[in-house]
């Protein structure tokens, strides 16, 4: 038997309430993991960033909580457009893997992200090691 309009509206309200509760949980996790960025965003901007990340994760077929959270974490690490940016071209390549499970795709994103962060840290350290030092002569 088909649901009445009122029952459909109640179902929709329950889905929205569950999503909002889930979004709040993810916001809390991202604030903990990405404290500096979170402090630079208003509460509304933070919520919008997580909602947009949530929606984008679903567009790529990630539906498991852990996949969605990892996807949003990568957004906080590399930016809202990491999936289309030239500086993270590796992401669009991984996301386009057709005959690969979502688990393998998200693991691929995580591993490549970690590799790139490590390279970035090594580069920063290398440039710090070669900075000119001002010497205090005669003191």
N, C-alpha and C positions, 0 to 999 in steps of 0.2 A: 504494500500500500504506500502510495506517495505521501511524503511529508507535507504538512500544511505550511503555509507561508510563515506562520508564527514559529513553527518548529525549525524551519530552515534559518530564520533569523536568530533563534536561540543557538543553533549549531554554529552559525557564523560568529556570533558573539563569543562563544566558548573558544573557538579557534583563535580569534583575535586576542582574547585574554591570555591564552596559553602562549601565543607568540610573543606578546608583550612581556610576559614573565620570563620567557627564555631570553629575550633581548636584554632585559635587565641583568640577568645572570652573566651573559656574555660581556656586557659593558663593565661589570665588576671585574671580570677576568682580564679584560684588556687594560683597565686602569691599573691593575696590579702589575701586569707584564710590560706595559708601555707607559709608565708613570709620567715621564717628561712630556710625551705627546699629549697624553690625556689632560695634563694640567694646562696645556695651551689651547684646549678646546672648551667651549661652553658645554653645559650639560645637553643642550639641544643639538649642538654640532656633533658631540660624541654619540648621542643616540642615532642621529641621522647617518653617521659613518658606519655604525654597526648594522643598522637596518639595510643600508645600501649594500654592505658587504654580504649580509645574510641573503638578500635577494640575488646578488650576483653569484654567490655560491650555488644557489638553487638553479640559476640559469645554466651553469656548467654541469648540472646533474648531481651535485653534492647534496645529499639529503640526510646522511647520518650526522648526529650532533658533533662528533669528534672531527669529522671532515669540515663541517661548516665553521667550527671554532678555529681550526688550523688555517682555513682559507682567510678568515677575518684577521687572524694573527699576521698572516703574510701581507695583507693590506696595510696593517699598522706598521709593518716593517718597511715595505717598499713603496707604499703610496696607493691611493685609490685606483689608479690606472695601471698598476703593475702588470696586468694581463695584456695591455696594449702598448706599453711604453717601449721605446727603443732601448732604454738602459736596462730593461729586464726582458729582453727578447726571448730569453730562455723560458719564461713563463708561458708565453703564447704557444711556443712549441710543445711544451709538456701538456698544456690544456687541450691541444688539438690531437693528442694521441687517441685514435679511434678505437682500436681493438684492445684497449687496456681498461682494467677495472678502475673504478673511482678510487679505491684504496691505493692502487699503484700510482695513479696520477697525483694524488695528494702527497704520497710519500716522495714522489719525484720532485714536486714543488718544494717540499720541506728540505730535502737533501740538497737541492741546488741552491736554495736560499741560504742554508747554512754554509755551503761552500763559498758562495759569493760574499757573505758577511765575513768569513774568515779571511778571504783575499783582501777585502776592504780594510780589515783591522791590521793585516800585515803591511799593507801599503801605508796606512797612517803611521804605524810604528816606524817604518823605514824612513819616511819623510821627517819624522821627529828626530830620529837618530842623526840625520844629516843637516839639521837646522844650524845655521851659523850661530855661534855663541859670542856674546859680547864679553870681552875680557876687561877686567878692571886693572889697568896697568898702574903700578906704583902704590898699590894699597895692600 
